[in-house]
Amino acid sequence: MCGIVGYVGKQNAVSIILEGLKRLEYRGYDSAGVCVQQGRRLDVAKKAGRVENLAKVAAKHRFTATTGIGHTRWATHGGVTDANAHPHVSSDGKFALIHNGVIENYAQMKTFLAGKGFAFQSETDTEVLCNLIAYHYAKEPARAKGRNRFLESVRKTLRHVEGTYGIAVLCTDFPGEIVGARKASPLILGVGDGEYILASDASALVSRTQNVVYLKDGELAHLTPKGFSLSTLDQADVSPVVDRITWSIADSELGSHAHFMEKEIFEQPAALENAMRGRFSADGSTAQFGGLNISAGEFREMERFMFCACGTAWHACLVTEHLIERFARVPVEVDYASEFRYRNSPLDPRTLFFVMSQSGETIDTLAALREAKRKGYRVMAVNNVVGSSIAREADGGIYQHAGPEVGVASTKAFTSQLLIGAMIALYVARMRDMSFSDGVEYVNALKGAPDLVRQMLKQAPRIKAIAKRYAHYHDMLFLGRLSLFPLALEGALKLKEISYLHAEGYPAAEMKHGPIALISEKCPSVFFAPKGEIFSKIVSSMQEIKARKGPIIAIATAGAELPPGLADDVILMPECHEAVLPIIASIPVQLLSYYIALERGCDVDKPRNLAKSVTVE
Ligand code: F6R
């Protein structure tokens, strides 16, 4: 949530910052702003709305400065107004600050500062933080002797702060310098050729450099035109470790696609291939993972698995639960990360803990990971963003290698999580009772998944035509059973978030216990009807809906014998292995929600009220 960019170098700061903000816009798009430092002057331009609004305002200023900061906001404290847009400037005019996170004790600090004569222009916690820096700067110049007074006043301020932050600060007395810091909100530093860029994530700086330093919690970065240094809140110097980003700017470009969501839906075959590469044993009967940092023997000793995640990633955990229990016969528990962190649930000591997160920055998932570690559990992460907070804090993990996911609605990251979940199930099953030949069959099925997804994607024009017929409804139900019950939840979530159409996901047989009251000709149902042992039960549930005049879209296996006329529309899936089925079934619901949202004129890549990476509680 919220994207931040800071630039120190020789180029026009505003154009680099605006480009970065456009790439970070998926993190929040309520307002945007920049502040540049021209000598000892701070010039601010900010505007409610998208980065393109800001770009128009900034163009009028003709900024030429080579140092600046910029922000794209997802509102937490204070409404969506120009005044609440970042950067915020301290009431003495000396400091400008951008912030991603939440300052929990801001009210108390605001009262304190108001008593000292500080005035506030906005309702934000960020402006309080900015003024607190000004307060410390004015109060304690002597203490900073021999050290940079700007850096020290930020450090001192942050010691008084409760909450989360990724910040970048400018000070009129230190032209060409930026101080950045982070606690629980992501911040990385790009080390370019004679220039340094602070950003919430790599997409904002990868067009200028692939060399990055990932800041750790409690670290500050001090950028000057001559170089940068890192230190901690306790004034200890930190030796920077420069990592290299393995993807390039082309990976996060739209190309010929209309939206990132569309692009990412169509990238799924490649994303699945990347998630599997090098991850099967030489005999082709099981999975292998390089980064778990836990031996096969220790893994074998685990008597239970616990998975925590949020949103779509939580749905991927539910499918994983089904597959592990089905194929490996080991009990699995799945919890929302946001619930687990406060629930204090009793866990068996021989539990292996997993978190799943595309971004690796979701604050609740990170907190669940920390809570599990605090309780002494080993925590593995399934994560897409290399170097993310979750990746760095987990004891081991599996990278998804799905490439950057920019669309706010998760698609390729979801199916790659499903695939990795299926591989974990295989790995555990082969340590227990699954035979060699069943293992080989399972591996071959996973290897075939990308081609089956390609087949499903070919149905896009047909699904688009179906979507047109359903886009005018106000409510929709998604119904599935077993491993496709989580897909029903995912289908409903996808539709809600990008088309603003009310949708619910339910286990098909649960309909009779309440939701069936919703059914009429005005409420269509999407049924997952795969071939298998409970196909006939699903057909019965469909009959119950039909009897009440509910329109039906069936997503059924080719060759399954649906009674003629039962479904109004049918989308066929190829017959496949149980471990692959949820991946294949994801494609029609992604396409259906994408096309319904387009038909309703929604901004699919930037749905209202949402942001891609949820870094506040
Ligand atoms: C929905 C969606 C969200 C995320 C959730 C967790 O399409 O994308 O529900 O799945 O916010 O995000 P990560 O996986 O980054 O932890």
Boltz pocket constraint, residues with backbone or C-beta under 6 A from the ligand:
constraints:
  - pocket:
      binder: B
      contacts: [[A, 310], [A, 311], [A, 312], [A, 313], [A, 314], [A, 356], [A, 357], [A, 358], [A, 359], [A, 360], [A, 361], [A, 362], [A, 365], [A, 408], [A, 409], [A, 410], [A, 411], [A, 493], [A, 494], [A, 497], [A, 611], [A, 612], [A, 613], [A, 614]]
      max_distance: 6.0
